[in-house]
Amino acid sequence: MSLKEAKRQVEKELILKAYGEYKSTYKVAEVLQVDQSTISKKLKVYKKEGF
């Protein structure tokens, strides 16, 4: 596995776990210290992939 793919996988796991716990893109963004729009965009991509 490449470093790029490993980073993407860890990011995806963190975001999905946090979203499962908080159920709010705003709270996930706050906890992970990123913009809410970043979380929304990434979740949209993950949903297209079927999580």
All heavy atoms as a GROMACS GRO file, in nm:
protein
  418
    1MET      N    1   0.086  -0.118   0.000
    1MET     CA    2   0.000   0.000   0.000
    1MET      C    3   0.090   0.124   0.000
    1MET      O    4   0.186   0.132   0.076
    1MET     CB    5  -0.089  -0.002   0.125
    1MET     CG    6  -0.175   0.120   0.140
    1MET     SD    7  -0.277   0.121   0.291
    1MET     CE    8  -0.395  -0.005   0.253
    2SER      N    9   0.059   0.218  -0.083
    2SER     CA   10   0.136   0.341  -0.089
    2SER      C   11   0.104   0.431   0.031
    2SER      O   12   0.000   0.415   0.095
    2SER     CB   13   0.105   0.417  -0.218
    2SER     OG   14  -0.027   0.469  -0.214
    3LEU      N   15   0.193   0.523   0.058
    3LEU     CA   16   0.171   0.617   0.167
    3LEU      C   17   0.045   0.699   0.142
    3LEU      O   18  -0.035   0.723   0.233
    3LEU     CB   19   0.292   0.709   0.183
    3LEU     CG   20   0.281   0.816   0.292
    3LEU    CD1   21   0.257   0.753   0.429
    3LEU    CD2   22   0.406   0.902   0.295
    4LYS      N   23   0.025   0.739   0.017
    4LYS     CA   24  -0.093   0.819  -0.019
    4LYS      C   25  -0.221   0.742   0.012
    4LYS      O   26  -0.315   0.798   0.072
    4LYS     CB   27  -0.086   0.853  -0.168
    4LYS     CG   28  -0.198   0.941  -0.216
    4LYS     CD   29  -0.180   0.976  -0.363
    4LYS     CE   30  -0.291   1.063  -0.415
    4LYS     NZ   31  -0.272   1.098  -0.555
    5GLU      N   32  -0.226   0.615  -0.023
    5GLU     CA   33  -0.345   0.534   0.003
    5GLU      C   34  -0.362   0.509   0.152
    5GLU      O   35  -0.474   0.510   0.204
    5GLU     CB   36  -0.337   0.402  -0.073
    5GLU     CG   37  -0.458   0.314  -0.056
    5GLU     CD   38  -0.590   0.375  -0.099
    5GLU    OE1   39  -0.592   0.456  -0.193
    5GLU    OE2   40  -0.694   0.343  -0.037
    6ALA      N   41  -0.254   0.488   0.223
    6ALA     CA   42  -0.261   0.465   0.368
    6ALA      C   43  -0.316   0.589   0.439
    6ALA      O   44  -0.401   0.578   0.528
    6ALA     CB   45  -0.123   0.429   0.422
    7LYS      N   46  -0.269   0.708   0.399
    7LYS     CA   47  -0.319   0.832   0.458
    7LYS      C   48  -0.467   0.850   0.430
    7LYS      O   49  -0.544   0.890   0.518
    7LYS     CB   50  -0.241   0.951   0.402
    7LYS     CG   51  -0.101   0.963   0.459
    7LYS     CD   52  -0.016   1.067   0.390
    7LYS     CE   53  -0.078   1.201   0.376
    7LYS     NZ   54   0.010   1.302   0.314
    8ARG      N   55  -0.508   0.820   0.307
    8ARG     CA   56  -0.649   0.833   0.271
    8ARG      C   57  -0.736   0.739   0.354
    8ARG      O   58  -0.844   0.776   0.400
    8ARG     CB   59  -0.668   0.804   0.122
    8ARG     CG   60  -0.808   0.830   0.074
    8ARG     CD   61  -0.823   0.792  -0.075
    8ARG     NE   62  -0.951   0.830  -0.129
    8ARG     CZ   63  -1.066   0.770  -0.101
    8ARG    NH1   64  -1.071   0.669  -0.018
    8ARG    NH2   65  -1.179   0.811  -0.156
    9GLN      N   66  -0.688   0.616   0.374
    9GLN     CA   67  -0.764   0.518   0.451
    9GLN      C   68  -0.779   0.560   0.597
    9GLN      O   69  -0.887   0.550   0.655
    9GLN     CB   70  -0.696   0.380   0.442
    9GLN     CG   71  -0.775   0.269   0.508
    9GLN     CD   72  -0.910   0.246   0.444
    9GLN    OE1   73  -0.927   0.260   0.324
    9GLN    NE2   74  -1.008   0.212   0.525
   10VAL      N   75  -0.671   0.609   0.657
   10VAL     CA   76  -0.677   0.654   0.797
   10VAL      C   77  -0.771   0.774   0.810
   10VAL      O   78  -0.853   0.780   0.902
   10VAL     CB   79  -0.536   0.689   0.849
   10VAL    CG1   80  -0.543   0.761   0.983
   10VAL    CG2   81  -0.452   0.563   0.861
   11GLU      N   82  -0.762   0.867   0.716
   11GLU     CA   83  -0.850   0.984   0.717
   11GLU      C   84  -0.996   0.941   0.708
   11GLU      O   85  -1.081   0.989   0.784
   11GLU     CB   86  -0.814   1.074   0.599
   11GLU     CG   87  -0.902   1.197   0.588
   11GLU     CD   88  -0.864   1.280   0.467
   11GLU    OE1   89  -0.906   1.244   0.355
   11GLU    OE2   90  -0.792   1.379   0.484
   12LYS      N   91  -1.024   0.850   0.617
   12LYS     CA   92  -1.161   0.801   0.599
   12LYS      C   93  -1.213   0.735   0.726
   12LYS      O   94  -1.325   0.764   0.771
   12LYS     CB   95  -1.166   0.702   0.482
   12LYS     CG   96  -1.302   0.648   0.452
   12LYS     CD   97  -1.297   0.556   0.331
   12LYS     CE   98  -1.432   0.499   0.298
   12LYS     NZ   99  -1.428   0.414   0.178
   13GLU      N  100  -1.132   0.651   0.788
   13GLU     CA  101  -1.173   0.584   0.911
   13GLU      C  102  -1.201   0.683   1.022
   13GLU      O  103  -1.300   0.671   1.094
   13GLU     CB  104  -1.066   0.483   0.955
   13GLU     CG  105  -1.059   0.362   0.865
   13GLU     CD  106  -0.943   0.269   0.899
   13GLU    OE1  107  -0.883   0.284   1.008
   13GLU    OE2  108  -0.913   0.182   0.816
   14LEU      N  109  -1.114   0.783   1.038
   14LEU     CA  110  -1.134   0.884   1.142
   14LEU      C  111  -1.264   0.963   1.120
   14LEU      O  112  -1.340   0.985   1.214
   14LEU     CB  113  -1.016   0.982   1.144
   14LEU     CG  114  -0.890   0.935   1.213
   14LEU    CD1  115  -0.778   1.035   1.189
   14LEU    CD2  116  -0.913   0.918   1.361
   15ILE      N  117  -1.285   1.005   0.997
   15ILE     CA  118  -1.403   1.085   0.967
   15ILE      C  119  -1.531   1.003   0.987
   15ILE      O  120  -1.626   1.050   1.051
   15ILE     CB  121  -1.396   1.143   0.824
   15ILE    CG1  122  -1.286   1.251   0.818
   15ILE    CG2  123  -1.530   1.202   0.781
   15ILE    CD1  124  -1.255   1.301   0.679
   16LEU      N  125  -1.533   0.881   0.937
   16LEU     CA  126  -1.653   0.798   0.950
   16LEU      C  127  -1.680   0.761   1.095
   16LEU      O  128  -1.796   0.760   1.139
   16LEU     CB  129  -1.642   0.673   0.863
   16LEU     CG  130  -1.647   0.698   0.713
   16LEU    CD1  131  -1.626   0.568   0.637
   16LEU    CD2  132  -1.776   0.765   0.670
   17LYS      N  133  -1.576   0.733   1.171
   17LYS     CA  134  -1.594   0.701   1.313
   17LYS      C  135  -1.649   0.823   1.388
   17LYS      O  136  -1.743   0.811   1.467
   17LYS     CB  137  -1.462   0.657   1.374
   17LYS     CG  138  -1.473   0.614   1.517
   17LYS     CD  139  -1.342   0.561   1.570
   17LYS     CE  140  -1.359   0.517   1.715
   17LYS     NZ  141  -1.235   0.462   1.770
   18ALA      N  142  -1.592   0.939   1.363
   18ALA     CA  143  -1.638   1.061   1.430
   18ALA      C  144  -1.781   1.095   1.388
   18ALA      O  145  -1.863   1.133   1.472
   18ALA     CB  146  -1.545   1.178   1.397
   19TYR      N  147  -1.813   1.077   1.261
   19TYR     CA  148  -1.949   1.107   1.214
   19TYR      C  149  -2.049   1.010   1.277
   19TYR      O  150  -2.159   1.049   1.314
   19TYR     CB  151  -1.957   1.101   1.062
   19TYR     CG  152  -2.090   1.149   1.010
   19TYR    CD1  153  -2.125   1.283   1.015
   19TYR    CD2  154  -2.182   1.060   0.958
   19TYR    CE1  155  -2.247   1.328   0.970
   19TYR    CE2  156  -2.306   1.102   0.912
   19TYR     CZ  157  -2.337   1.236   0.919
   19TYR     OH  158  -2.460   1.280   0.874
   20GLY      N  159  -2.009   0.884   1.291
   20GLY     CA  160  -2.096   0.786   1.357
   20GLY      C  161  -2.123   0.822   1.501
   20GLY      O  162  -2.232   0.799   1.553
   21GLU      N  163  -2.026   0.882   1.566
   21GLU     CA  164  -2.041   0.920   1.706
   21GLU      C  165  -2.119   1.050   1.723
   21GLU      O  166  -2.205   1.061   1.809
   21GLU     CB  167  -1.904   0.934   1.770
   21GLU     CG  168  -1.909   0.965   1.918
   21GLU     CD  169  -1.772   0.964   1.984
   21GLU    OE1  170  -1.680   0.899   1.931
   21GLU    OE2  171  -1.759   1.030   2.090
   22TYR      N  172  -2.088   1.152   1.642
   22TYR     CA  173  -2.145   1.285   1.662
   22TYR      C  174  -2.266   1.317   1.574
   22TYR      O  175  -2.342   1.407   1.605
   22TYR     CB  176  -2.038   1.392   1.642
   22TYR     CG  177  -1.926   1.381   1.741
   22TYR    CD1  178  -1.799   1.341   1.703
   22TYR    CD2  179  -1.947   1.409   1.876
   22TYR    CE1  180  -1.696   1.330   1.795
   22TYR    CE2  181  -1.844   1.398   1.969
   22TYR     CZ  182  -1.719   1.358   1.927
   22TYR     OH  183  -1.618   1.347   2.019
   23LYS      N  184  -2.278   1.249   1.461
   23LYS     CA  185  -2.393   1.268   1.369
   23LYS      C  186  -2.409   1.412   1.319
   23LYS      O  187  -2.518   1.453   1.284
   23LYS     CB  188  -2.524   1.225   1.436
   23LYS     CG  189  -2.526   1.086   1.493
   23LYS     CD  190  -2.538   0.982   1.387
   23LYS     CE  191  -2.568   0.846   1.443
   23LYS     NZ  192  -2.455   0.759   1.452
   24SER      N  193  -2.301   1.487   1.320
   24SER     CA  194  -2.305   1.626   1.277
   24SER      C  195  -2.173   1.663   1.211
   24SER      O  196  -2.067   1.645   1.271
   24SER     CB  197  -2.328   1.718   1.398
   24SER     OG  198  -2.294   1.851   1.368
   25THR      N  199  -2.181   1.713   1.089
   25THR     CA  200  -2.058   1.753   1.020
   25THR      C  201  -1.990   1.869   1.092
   25THR      O  202  -1.868   1.880   1.091
   25THR     CB  203  -2.085   1.791   0.873
   25THR    OG1  204  -2.181   1.897   0.867
   25THR    CG2  205  -2.135   1.671   0.794
   26TYR      N  206  -2.068   1.953   1.156
   26TYR     CA  207  -2.012   2.066   1.229
   26TYR      C  208  -1.931   2.018   1.350
   26TYR      O  209  -1.821   2.066   1.376
   26TYR     CB  210  -2.121   2.162   1.275
   26TYR     CG  211  -2.187   2.233   1.160
   26TYR    CD1  212  -2.309   2.190   1.109
   26TYR    CD2  213  -2.125   2.342   1.098
   26TYR    CE1  214  -2.368   2.254   1.000
   26TYR    CE2  215  -2.183   2.406   0.991
   26TYR     CZ  216  -2.304   2.362   0.942
   26TYR     OH  217  -2.362   2.425   0.835
   27LYS      N  218  -1.985   1.922   1.423
   27LYS     CA  219  -1.916   1.869   1.541
   27LYS      C  220  -1.792   1.789   1.499
   27LYS      O  221  -1.686   1.801   1.561
   27LYS     CB  222  -2.011   1.782   1.623
   27LYS     CG  223  -1.950   1.731   1.751
   27LYS     CD  224  -1.918   1.843   1.847
   27LYS     CE  225  -1.862   1.789   1.977
   27LYS     NZ  226  -1.810   1.894   2.063
   28VAL      N  227  -1.804   1.710   1.393
   28VAL     CA  228  -1.689   1.634   1.342
   28VAL      C  229  -1.577   1.729   1.302
   28VAL      O  230  -1.461   1.707   1.337
   28VAL     CB  231  -1.729   1.543   1.224
   28VAL    CG1  232  -1.607   1.482   1.158
   28VAL    CG2  233  -1.825   1.434   1.269
   29ALA      N  234  -1.612   1.835   1.232
   29ALA     CA  235  -1.513   1.933   1.190
   29ALA      C  236  -1.445   1.998   1.311
   29ALA      O  237  -1.324   2.017   1.312
   29ALA     CB  238  -1.578   2.040   1.103
   30GLU      N  239  -1.523   2.028   1.411
   30GLU     CA  240  -1.468   2.089   1.532
   30GLU      C  241  -1.370   1.993   1.601
   30GLU      O  242  -1.259   2.032   1.637
   30GLU     CB  243  -1.583   2.125   1.628
   30GLU     CG  244  -1.539   2.186   1.757
   30GLU     CD  245  -1.656   2.211   1.852
   30GLU    OE1  246  -1.768   2.237   1.804
   30GLU    OE2  247  -1.633   2.203   1.974
   31VAL      N  248  -1.411   1.869   1.616
   31VAL     CA  249  -1.329   1.770   1.685
   31VAL      C  250  -1.200   1.741   1.608
   31VAL      O  251  -1.092   1.730   1.667
   31VAL     CB  252  -1.410   1.639   1.707
   31VAL    CG1  253  -1.320   1.526   1.753
   31VAL    CG2  254  -1.521   1.664   1.807
   32LEU      N  255  -1.210   1.730   1.475
   32LEU     CA  256  -1.093   1.699   1.393
   32LEU      C  257  -1.016   1.824   1.350
   32LEU      O  258  -0.915   1.814   1.282
   32LEU     CB  259  -1.136   1.618   1.269
   32LEU     CG  260  -1.197   1.481   1.299
   32LEU    CD1  261  -1.236   1.412   1.170
   32LEU    CD2  262  -1.104   1.395   1.380
   33GLN      N  263  -1.066   1.939   1.389
   33GLN     CA  264  -1.002   2.067   1.364
   33GLN      C  265  -0.979   2.095   1.215
   33GLN      O  266  -0.869   2.128   1.171
   33GLN     CB  267  -0.870   2.077   1.442
   33GLN     CG  268  -0.890   2.067   1.590
   33GLN     CD  269  -0.761   2.071   1.669
   33GLN    OE1  270  -0.652   2.073   1.614
   33GLN    NE2  271  -0.774   2.072   1.800
   34VAL      N  272  -1.087   2.078   1.139
   34VAL     CA  273  -1.087   2.112   0.996
   34VAL      C  274  -1.215   2.189   0.966
   34VAL      O  275  -1.304   2.199   1.050
   34VAL     CB  276  -1.078   1.986   0.905
   34VAL    CG1  277  -0.947   1.913   0.926
   34VAL    CG2  278  -1.195   1.893   0.929
   35ASP      N  279  -1.224   2.243   0.845
   35ASP     CA  280  -1.344   2.314   0.806
   35ASP      C  281  -1.461   2.218   0.787
   35ASP      O  282  -1.442   2.104   0.743
   35ASP     CB  283  -1.323   2.388   0.673
   35ASP     CG  284  -1.227   2.506   0.687
   35ASP    OD1  285  -1.214   2.560   0.799
   35ASP    OD2  286  -1.167   2.543   0.585
   36GLN      N  287  -1.580   2.265   0.817
   36GLN     CA  288  -1.699   2.183   0.801
   36GLN      C  289  -1.719   2.145   0.655
   36GLN      O  290  -1.762   2.034   0.624
   36GLN     CB  291  -1.821   2.259   0.856
   36GLN     CG  292  -1.948   2.179   0.857
   36GLN     CD  293  -2.027   2.190   0.727
   36GLN    OE1  294  -2.011   2.285   0.651
   36GLN    NE2  295  -2.112   2.093   0.702
   37SER      N  296  -1.684   2.235   0.564
   37SER     CA  297  -1.700   2.205   0.422
   37SER      C  298  -1.612   2.088   0.379
   37SER      O  299  -1.651   2.008   0.294
   37SER     CB  300  -1.668   2.328   0.337
   37SER     OG  301  -1.534   2.369   0.356
   38THR      N  302  -1.496   2.074   0.441
   38THR     CA  303  -1.406   1.962   0.412
   38THR      C  304  -1.472   1.830   0.450
   38THR      O  305  -1.470   1.733   0.374
   38THR     CB  306  -1.273   1.978   0.488
   38THR    OG1  307  -1.211   2.098   0.448
   38THR    CG2  308  -1.180   1.860   0.466
   39ILE      N  309  -1.532   1.827   0.567
   39ILE     CA  310  -1.600   1.706   0.613
   39ILE      C  311  -1.717   1.673   0.521
   39ILE      O  312  -1.734   1.557   0.481
   39ILE     CB  313  -1.650   1.723   0.759
   39ILE    CG1  314  -1.531   1.746   0.853
   39ILE    CG2  315  -1.732   1.602   0.802
   39ILE    CD1  316  -1.429   1.634   0.860
   40SER      N  317  -1.795   1.773   0.485
   40SER     CA  318  -1.910   1.751   0.397
   40SER      C  319  -1.867   1.693   0.263
   40SER      O  320  -1.928   1.598   0.212
   40SER     CB  321  -1.987   1.880   0.375
   40SER     OG  322  -2.046   1.922   0.495
   41LYS      N  323  -1.763   1.751   0.204
   41LYS     CA  324  -1.714   1.703   0.074
   41LYS      C  325  -1.664   1.559   0.082
   41LYS      O  326  -1.695   1.477  -0.004
   41LYS     CB  327  -1.600   1.792   0.024
   41LYS     CG  328  -1.644   1.929  -0.020
   41LYS     CD  329  -1.522   2.013  -0.056
   41LYS     CE  330  -1.560   2.160  -0.066
   41LYS     NZ  331  -1.442   2.246  -0.082
   42LYS      N  332  -1.589   1.529   0.186
   42LYS     CA  333  -1.534   1.395   0.200
   42LYS      C  334  -1.643   1.292   0.226
   42LYS      O  335  -1.641   1.182   0.171
   42LYS     CB  336  -1.426   1.392   0.307
   42LYS     CG  337  -1.302   1.467   0.262
   42LYS     CD  338  -1.188   1.454   0.358
   42LYS     CE  339  -1.068   1.531   0.310
   42LYS     NZ  340  -1.002   1.474   0.196
   43LEU      N  341  -1.742   1.326   0.307
   43LEU     CA  342  -1.853   1.234   0.332
   43LEU      C  343  -1.932   1.207   0.204
   43LEU      O  344  -1.977   1.095   0.181
   43LEU     CB  345  -1.946   1.289   0.441
   43LEU     CG  346  -1.895   1.275   0.584
   43LEU    CD1  347  -1.989   1.348   0.680
   43LEU    CD2  348  -1.882   1.129   0.624
   44LYS      N  349  -1.948   1.310   0.123
   44LYS     CA  350  -2.018   1.293  -0.005
   44LYS      C  351  -1.944   1.192  -0.094
   44LYS      O  352  -2.006   1.105  -0.154
   44LYS     CB  353  -2.029   1.428  -0.075
   44LYS     CG  354  -2.115   1.426  -0.198
   44LYS     CD  355  -2.130   1.568  -0.255
   44LYS     CE  356  -2.218   1.567  -0.378
   44LYS     NZ  357  -2.238   1.701  -0.431
   45VAL      N  358  -1.812   1.203  -0.098
   45VAL     CA  359  -1.730   1.109  -0.176
   45VAL      C  360  -1.742   0.968  -0.118
   45VAL      O  361  -1.760   0.871  -0.193
   45VAL     CB  362  -1.582   1.154  -0.178
   45VAL    CG1  363  -1.492   1.046  -0.236
   45VAL    CG2  364  -1.567   1.283  -0.257
   46TYR      N  365  -1.735   0.957   0.013
   46TYR     CA  366  -1.743   0.825   0.078
   46TYR      C  367  -1.878   0.760   0.052
   46TYR      O  368  -1.886   0.638   0.032
   46TYR     CB  369  -1.719   0.836   0.228
   46TYR     CG  370  -1.586   0.894   0.267
   46TYR    CD1  371  -1.568   0.954   0.391
   46TYR    CD2  372  -1.476   0.890   0.182
   46TYR    CE1  373  -1.445   1.008   0.429
   46TYR    CE2  374  -1.353   0.945   0.220
   46TYR     CZ  375  -1.340   1.004   0.342
   46TYR     OH  376  -1.220   1.058   0.380
   47LYS      N  377  -1.986   0.838   0.051
   47LYS     CA  378  -2.118   0.783   0.024
   47LYS      C  379  -2.128   0.730  -0.118
   47LYS      O  380  -2.188   0.626  -0.142
   47LYS     CB  381  -2.226   0.888   0.052
   47LYS     CG  382  -2.248   0.914   0.198
   47LYS     CD  383  -2.354   1.018   0.223
   47LYS     CE  384  -2.367   1.047   0.371
   47LYS     NZ  385  -2.466   1.150   0.400
   48LYS      N  386  -2.066   0.802  -0.213
   48LYS     CA  387  -2.064   0.754  -0.351
   48LYS      C  388  -1.988   0.622  -0.363
   48LYS      O  389  -2.021   0.538  -0.445
   48LYS     CB  390  -2.000   0.859  -0.444
   48LYS     CG  391  -2.088   0.975  -0.473
   48LYS     CD  392  -2.021   1.070  -0.572
   48LYS     CE  393  -2.109   1.190  -0.599
   48LYS     NZ  394  -2.044   1.283  -0.693
   49GLU      N  395  -1.885   0.607  -0.280
   49GLU     CA  396  -1.805   0.485  -0.279
   49GLU      C  397  -1.875   0.372  -0.204
   49GLU      O  398  -1.830   0.259  -0.206
   49GLU     CB  399  -1.669   0.510  -0.212
   49GLU     CG  400  -1.580   0.605  -0.286
   49GLU     CD  401  -1.452   0.637  -0.209
   49GLU    OE1  402  -1.441   0.602  -0.090
   49GLU    OE2  403  -1.364   0.701  -0.270
   50GLY      N  404  -1.984   0.405  -0.137
   50GLY     CA  405  -2.056   0.306  -0.057
   50GLY      C  406  -1.990   0.281   0.078
   50GLY      O  407  -1.999   0.175   0.133
   51PHE      N  408  -1.924   0.386   0.127
   51PHE     CA  409  -1.848   0.383   0.252
   51PHE      C  410  -1.744   0.279   0.235
   51PHE      O  411  -1.661   0.238   0.277
   51PHE     CB  412  -1.932   0.356   0.374
   51PHE     CG  413  -2.014   0.475   0.421
   51PHE    CD1  414  -2.011   0.598   0.356
   51PHE    CD2  415  -2.093   0.463   0.533
   51PHE    CE1  416  -2.087   0.704   0.402
   51PHE    CE2  417  -2.168   0.570   0.579
   51PHE     CZ  418  -2.166   0.690   0.513
   0.00000   0.00000   0.00000
